[in-house]
């Protein structure tokens, strides 16, 4: 066994970091919430999804959205440990509440 040879590219520019601004927008949204308010993060199943697969696809997309939102909430709470409210995340799918993931702001429970 001899030395492995690796091929490396040189002289390529380093691309600028890309950020969607989603995280900071979510942080501002969470900070602005007061108890007994909520917002819907809408989830739509692509139109080209087969009818037999729509329910499963909705569940998958809601799960991904819920994971993103709970991660944002966790980061918000880490950066704002004295924030006086809690957040609850629920999957919803009805006419009144909408279709997607709803984030509720609640009073913080006493320890």
N, C-alpha and C positions, 0 to 999 in steps of 0.2 A: 504494500500500500504506500503510495507516494503522497505528496502534498496535493491537496485539492486546489484547483485553480478557480477563482471566482471572477466573474466579469462584472465590473462596476461601470456605471455611467458617470461621466464627469461633465462639469460645465453647465448642468441644467439649472435653471432658476428655481428657487423655492417658491411655490405658490403662496399667496397671502392666505391666512386662515379664513375660513368661511363660517359665518355664524348667521343663523336665521333671525336672531333677535327674539325667538320664541321664549327662551328661558327668562330674559329680563322682562318681557311683556307679561309672562305668567306671574313673576314675582310682584310686579306692580298691581296686577289684578288681585292676587291673594292679599296683599297689604291693604287694598282698598275695601275689602269685604268686611261687613259687619254681621253680627248674628242674625239668623233667620233669613238670609239671602242665599241665592245659589246661582250658578251659571251652568249652561249646557255646552259641553264640548261635543258638537254634532259628529255623528258617524254615519257615513253613507256607504251602502254596498254598491260597488260598480254596476252599472246598468247591464253590462254584458255577462253578469253572473247568472248561471242556470238557476231556475226557480227552485229546484230541489236542493241547491247548495246555499241559498241566500241566508237561511237561519244560521247555519254553521259559519258562514263568512262574516255575518254581523257579530256573532259571538267572538270570533277571532279578532276583528277590528276593534271591538269594544275592549277586549283584553289588552291589546297593545296600547290603546289610548289610556286606559286605567293605569297601566304601568308607568306611562310617561307622566301622568298627572300625579300619581302618588310619589314618584321620584321628585317632581317639582315641589310638592308639599313638604317632603322630608328635607330638601335643601333649604327651602324657605324657613322652616322651623329651626334648622341648624344655624342659619345666619341671623335669625330673629328670635332668640330664646325667650325674650320677654313679651312676645306677641300674645295678647290676652285671649285669643280665640283658637278653637280647634277647627279642623276640616274633616268632612266625611265625604267619601266618594261612593257613588252608587251607579250601577248600570241601569239604564232606563230604556223603555221601548213602548211608549203609548202616546196618544194624541195630546194629552195634557202636559206631560213632562218632557216630551220629545224623544228622539231616538239617538242614543249615544251614551255619554258618561256625564253625570251631573255631579258638581262639587257644591256641597253645602257648607256654610260657615255656622258653627255652633258655639255656644258659651263653653269656656274651658271648665272641665270638671275639677272640683276641689280635690287636692291630693289627700 
